[in-house]
Amino acid sequence: PAHWFVFQESNLLVRQNGAGAEVLRAGGPEALGLPLVRSHYLGHLALDGQPPAPCFSAEADPATPLPDGITAEGLRGLYSRLPEPLFQVAGRAVQIVDWDRTHQFCGRCGGPMESLPTERAKKFPACGLTNFPRLSPAIIIAVVRHTDEGPKLLLARNHRFPAGRYSVIAGFVEPGESLEECAHREVMEEVGIAIKNERYFASQPWPFPNSLMLGFTAEYAGGDFVL
């Protein structure tokens, strides 16, 4: 049976398994018992020494009633409840579904797009415009200030966050901007201080909604907090 990453809008359909959750498994779309709006083959995944199983992303109509034992949940809430390999594929799957849903028609002339058979792309034959799944780079940066009491880490809070949640600074890269320039601008915009000695740390896929998160570290260089 294949792994089916089926979404209603951006919520993944899962089976409850105690405190955890399970991705739907089925031999084909008919066995899911859900009418699908669209589906895409993603590749094969091997888990815990098992033979590789195919993976598909799919979208179910939001108005479709769900079978007993299946719920639709956001990926953020599933982060600690799905095995890490499945969560990573789910992040890919939701972006492919969203790209397909939002690129049904040509942005240049309005004609219906066609999926290409040899690559993950859509093209309108009449004008030749081709669209690929969107990827939006963003930086996330840990800023440290060295004091006599030891190093201190800069944390900020968005007013939309749940109570008790704080984050290091993050933001999207703008056109014509380098990653380092984005890091300086985002910290200045959000808290009003300057940074120095920025260093690349690591990257992470981030499907909220379609980002590649690029991590940096930096040091406080001056200024006072201005929120």
Residue pairs with C-beta under 8 A, 6 or more apart in sequence:
1 25
1 26
1 27
1 31
1 53
2 25
2 26
2 27
2 28
2 53
2 54
2 55
2 56
3 23
3 24
3 25
3 45
3 53
3 54
3 55
3 56
3 86
3 89
4 23
4 24
4 25
4 26
4 29
4 32
4 56
4 58
5 12
5 23
5 24
5 42
5 55
5 56
5 57
5 58
5 89
5 90
5 93
5 94
6 12
6 13
6 24
6 32
6 34
6 36
6 57
6 58
6 59
6 60
7 13
7 57
7 58
7 59
7 60
7 72
7 93
7 94
7 97
8 59
8 60
8 61
8 62
8 64
8 72
9 62
10 74
10 75
10 94
10 98
10 209
11 72
11 73
11 74
12 23
12 72
12 73
12 74
12 75
12 78
12 90
12 93
12 94
13 24
13 34
13 60
13 66
13 70
13 71
13 72
14 21
14 22
14 23
14 24
14 70
14 71
14 73
14 78
14 82
15 21
15 22
15 24
15 69
15 70
16 22
16 69
16 71
19 81
20 81
20 82
21 73
21 78
21 81
21 82
23 82
23 86
23 90
24 32
24 70
26 32
29 36
29 39
29 56
29 58
33 67
34 60
34 64
34 66
34 67
35 60
35 61
35 64
36 58
36 59
36 60
37 58
37 59
37 60
37 61
37 101
38 58
38 59
38 97
38 100
38 101
39 56
39 57
39 58
39 59
40 56
40 57
40 58
40 93
40 96
40 97
40 100
41 54
41 55
41 56
42 54
42 55
42 56
42 57
42 89
42 92
42 93
42 96
43 54
43 55
44 52
44 53
44 54
44 55
45 52
45 53
45 55
45 85
45 86
45 89
46 52
46 53
47 53
47 83
47 85
47 86
55 89
55 93
56 93
57 92
57 93
57 94
57 96
57 97
58 97
59 97
59 100
59 101
66 72
75 87
75 90
75 91
75 94
75 207
75 208
76 208
78 87
78 90
79 87
82 90
88 205
90 207
91 205
91 206
91 207
92 205
92 207
94 207
95 133
95 134
95 207
95 209
95 210
96 120
96 133
98 209
98 210
99 131
99 133
99 134
99 210
100 122
103 113
103 122
103 131
104 112
104 113
105 111
105 112
105 113
106 112
106 113
106 124
106 126
106 127
106 129
107 129
107 131
108 124
108 127
108 129
109 124
109 126
109 127
109 129
111 124
111 126
111 127
112 124
113 122
113 123
113 124
113 131
114 122
114 123
114 124
114 125
115 121
115 122
116 122
116 123
116 130
120 132
120 133
121 130
121 131
121 132
122 130
122 131
123 129
123 130
123 131
133 210
134 210
135 210
135 211
135 212
136 172
136 173
136 209
136 210
136 211
136 212
137 172
137 173
137 179
137 211
137 212
137 214
138 170
138 171
138 172
138 173
138 206
138 211
138 212
138 213
138 214
139 170
139 171
139 173
139 179
139 182
139 183
139 186
139 213
139 214
139 215
139 216
140 168
140 169
140 170
140 213
140 214
140 215
140 216
141 168
141 169
141 170
141 183
141 186
141 187
141 195
141 198
141 215
141 216
141 217
141 218
142 153
142 154
142 168
142 201
142 215
142 216
142 217
142 218
143 153
143 154
143 168
143 169
143 187
143 193
143 195
143 217
143 218
143 219
143 220
144 151
144 152
144 153
144 154
144 217
144 218
144 219
144 220
145 151
145 152
145 154
145 219
145 220
146 219
146 220
153 168
154 168
154 169
154 187
154 191
154 193
154 220
155 166
155 167
155 168
156 166
156 167
156 168
156 169
156 190
156 191
157 165
157 166
157 167
158 167
161 167
169 186
169 187
169 190
169 191
170 186
170 213
171 182
171 185
171 186
171 189
171 190
172 182
172 211
173 179
173 182
174 182
174 185
177 185
179 200
179 214
179 216
180 198
180 216
183 195
183 198
183 216
183 218
184 194
184 195
184 198
187 193
187 194
187 195
187 218
188 194
190 227
191 225
191 226
191 227
192 223
192 224
192 225
192 226
192 227
193 220
193 221
193 222
193 223
193 224
193 225
194 220
194 221
194 222
194 223
195 218
195 219
195 220
195 221
196 218
196 219
196 220
196 221
197 218
197 219
198 216
198 217
198 218
199 216
199 217
199 218
200 214
200 215
200 216
201 215
201 216
201 217
202 215
203 212
203 213
203 214
203 215
204 212
204 213
204 215
205 211
205 212
205 213
206 212
206 213
